[in-house]
Amino acid sequence: MAEGDTVLRAARRIEDAIGGEEVGVSSPNPRGRVASLARLDGRRLERVEARGKNLLFGFGDLALHSHLGMSGSWHVYRRGAAWRKPARSAWAVLRGEESEAVQFGGPTLRVLGAAALRRDPQLAGLGPDVLAADFDSGAGLRSLRAAPDRGLGDMLLDQRRVAGIGNIFKSEACFAARLDPWRRIEDLDDAELERVLLAARELMLAAVANGRQKERAVYRHAGRPCPVCGTPIASRGQGDSNRTTYWCRRCQR
């Protein structure tokens, strides 16, 4: 699933490419036509904003909401350049003067009024965005405290508590903070919770700046030696969604 770093990087690329321009909007795939994208055709793209794992496009009194889920992606191309995926799989094409942004797949693509966007329960229910410029780790800490009996790794994935963290940075942040992802929130002190939140933010901001690196400390490294102590990395499904958590049994307490 696209995590907050991927979404923020896409927002910046799209805004740099076509922000401020009047864009042509088309939907090669029928899924885009269901979303009523034609309402945006010829409008000026005023802003592109990442909010957790959600991408929001401002078109005056209308907005486009995109969530990429497990397999969706946004690509930016120079106009006329070959796409890396078939045109029939493109849900949305936003075409500017020299560049175009294309969404392929994803569970959410919808047009709604700007006022409705502000009231939308799906977005209003998000926790503090770990990548927001004004992120308050204290607010994130208090949000995590709302479910004291749940495990740390499980809570970091709950977008209602803290928005933007996905399965990669859940595991990587817990390792960086040297915290066991299975410890319950009530068993962690404030300094520990703040440490893992700031670790997630630091790792994700680095990924925004440099692109996501393939090499990780623990993610998808089950059975390999821990880079710190050499203990084999453990893995197990966690939470109601049973997303796999990776951790070092010796380093993380």
C-alpha positions in Angstrom: 0.0 0.0 0.0 1.2 3.5 -0.8 2.4 5.1 2.4 2.6 8.7 3.3 6.0 9.3 1.8 4.9 8.0 -1.6 1.8 10.1 -1.5 3.6 13.3 -0.5 6.3 12.7 -3.1 3.5 12.3 -5.7 1.8 15.5 -4.6 4.9 17.5 -5.0 5.7 16.0 -8.4 2.3 16.7 -9.7 2.1 20.2 -8.4 5.5 21.0 -9.9 4.4 19.6 -13.2 0.9 21.0 -13.7 0.0 23.1 -10.6 -1.6 26.4 -11.5 -2.5 25.3 -15.0 -5.9 24.7 -16.6 -5.9 21.0 -17.2 -7.7 18.7 -19.6 -9.2 15.7 -17.8 -10.0 12.4 -19.3 -10.7 8.8 -18.2 -9.5 6.0 -20.5 -10.8 3.5 -18.0 -14.5 3.4 -17.2 -13.7 3.6 -13.5 -12.7 7.2 -13.9 -15.9 8.0 -15.8 -17.9 6.7 -12.8 -16.1 9.2 -10.7 -17.5 12.1 -12.8 -14.1 13.4 -13.7 -15.5 15.3 -16.6 -16.7 18.0 -14.1 -13.0 19.0 -13.7 -12.1 19.3 -17.4 -10.8 22.8 -18.2 -10.5 23.8 -14.6 -7.4 25.3 -13.0 -5.5 22.9 -10.7 -4.9 25.3 -7.7 -3.1 22.9 -5.3 -2.2 19.3 -4.6 -2.1 18.2 -1.0 -1.1 15.0 0.7 -3.1 14.1 3.8 -1.8 10.9 5.3 -2.3 8.3 2.5 -4.8 10.5 0.7 -4.1 12.8 -2.3 -6.3 15.9 -2.6 -6.5 18.1 -5.7 -8.1 21.5 -5.4 -10.0 22.9 -8.4 -11.8 25.9 -6.9 -15.2 24.8 -5.5 -14.5 21.2 -6.6 -11.9 18.7 -5.4 -10.6 15.3 -6.5 -9.9 12.7 -3.8 -7.5 9.8 -4.6 -6.4 6.9 -2.4 -4.0 4.5 -4.0 -4.6 1.5 -1.7 -2.4 -1.6 -2.4 -1.8 -1.2 -6.1 -2.6 2.3 -7.3 0.0 4.8 -8.5 0.3 8.3 -9.9 2.8 8.8 -12.8 4.0 12.1 -14.2 5.1 12.3 -17.9 6.1 14.9 -20.4 3.2 15.2 -22.9 3.7 12.7 -25.7 6.0 10.4 -23.8 5.2 6.7 -23.6 3.4 5.6 -20.5 4.8 2.7 -18.5 1.3 1.1 -18.3 -1.4 0.5 -20.8 -3.7 3.5 -21.5 -6.8 1.3 -20.8 -5.7 1.0 -17.2 -5.5 4.7 -16.6 -8.4 5.9 -14.3 -7.6 9.6 -14.6 -5.4 11.8 -16.9 -4.8 15.4 -15.9 -3.1 17.0 -18.9 -1.3 20.4 -18.6 0.6 22.4 -21.2 3.8 20.3 -21.1 3.2 17.5 -18.6 0.4 15.1 -17.6 -0.4 13.2 -14.4 -1.9 9.8 -14.7 -3.5 7.6 -12.0 -3.5 3.9 -12.5 -5.7 1.8 -10.2 -6.5 2.4 -6.6 -9.7 2.0 -4.5 -10.7 5.6 -4.3 -11.2 8.2 -7.0 -14.0 10.7 -6.5 -15.0 14.3 -7.3 -16.8 16.3 -4.6 -17.5 19.8 -3.6 -14.8 21.6 -1.6 -17.2 22.2 1.2 -18.2 18.5 1.3 -14.5 17.6 1.3 -14.0 19.6 4.5 -16.9 17.7 6.2 -16.0 14.3 4.8 -15.9 11.7 7.6 -13.3 9.6 5.9 -10.8 12.5 6.0 -12.1 14.3 9.1 -11.5 11.1 11.1 -7.7 10.9 10.3 -5.2 11.3 13.1 -2.3 13.8 13.0 -0.4 13.5 9.7 3.1 12.3 10.6 4.6 14.2 7.6 2.7 17.5 8.0 4.9 20.5 8.3 3.2 21.3 11.6 3.2 17.8 13.0 2.8 17.8 16.8 4.3 14.6 18.3 2.4 15.4 21.5 -0.9 15.3 19.7 0.2 12.0 18.0 1.1 10.6 21.4 -2.3 11.5 22.9 -4.0 10.0 20.0 -2.2 6.7 20.4 -3.1 6.7 24.1 -6.8 6.4 23.1 -6.5 2.6 22.8 -4.1 1.6 25.6 -4.6 -2.2 25.3 -3.5 -2.4 21.7 0.0 -3.2 20.5 2.3 -0.5 19.3 2.7 -1.8 15.7 -1.0 -2.3 15.3 -1.7 1.3 16.5 0.9 2.8 14.2 -1.1 1.5 11.2 -4.4 2.9 12.5 -4.9 6.0 10.3 -7.4 7.3 12.9 -4.6 7.6 15.4 -1.7 8.8 13.2 -2.0 9.2 9.5 0.5 8.2 6.9 2.4 5.3 8.4 2.1 2.0 6.6 3.5 -1.5 7.1 7.1 -0.7 6.0 7.6 2.3 8.3 5.7 0.7 11.1 8.4 -2.0 11.3 11.3 0.3 10.5 10.3 3.0 13.0 9.9 0.5 15.8 13.3 -0.9 15.0 14.9 2.6 14.8 13.3 3.4 18.2 14.4 0.0 19.6 10.8 -0.7 20.7 9.1 -4.1 20.6 6.0 -3.6 18.3 4.1 -6.1 20.4 4.2 -4.0 23.6 0.8 -2.5 24.5 0.4 1.2 24.4 -0.3 1.3 28.2 3.1 -0.3 28.9 5.0 2.4 27.0 5.9 5.8 28.5 5.5 9.1 26.8 9.2 9.4 25.8 9.1 6.0 24.1 5.9 6.8 22.1 7.4 10.1 21.1 10.6 8.4 20.1 8.9 6.0 17.7 6.7 8.8 16.2 9.7 10.9 15.5 11.6 7.9 14.1 8.8 7.3 11.7 8.7 10.9 10.6 12.5 11.1 10.1 12.6 7.9 8.1 9.7 8.9 5.9 10.9 12.4 5.3 14.2 10.9 4.1 12.3 8.7 1.7 10.4 11.7 0.4 13.7 13.5 -0.3 15.7 10.6 -1.6 13.1 8.2 -2.9 12.3 5.0 -1.1 15.4 2.8 -0.7 15.1 -0.9 -1.3 17.4 -1.8 1.6 15.7 -1.9 5.0 16.8 -2.8 8.5 14.1 -5.3 9.2 11.2 -5.1 6.7 10.9 -8.3 4.7 14.1 -9.6 6.3 12.6 -12.5 8.2 15.3 -15.0 9.1 18.2 -12.7 8.1 20.6 -11.4 10.8 19.7 -8.2 12.6 22.1 -5.4 11.3 22.9 -4.5 15.0 23.2 -7.8 16.9 23.0 -10.6 14.4 19.8 -12.2 15.9 17.5 -13.6 13.1 14.7 -11.1 12.3 11.3 -12.4 13.4 8.0 -11.9 11.6 4.4 -12.4 12.4 1.0 -11.1 11.5 -0.4 -8.4 13.8 -3.7 -6.8 14.5 -7.1 -7.4 12.9 -5.7 -6.9 9.4 -2.9 -9.4 10.1 -0.3 -7.2 8.4 3.2 -8.8 8.9 5.4 -7.1 11.5 9.2 -7.6 11.4 11.4 -7.0 14.4 14.5 -8.1 16.3 13.7 -9.9 19.5 17.0 -8.9 21.2 17.3 -5.2 20.2 13.7 -4.2 20.6 12.3 -4.1 24.1 
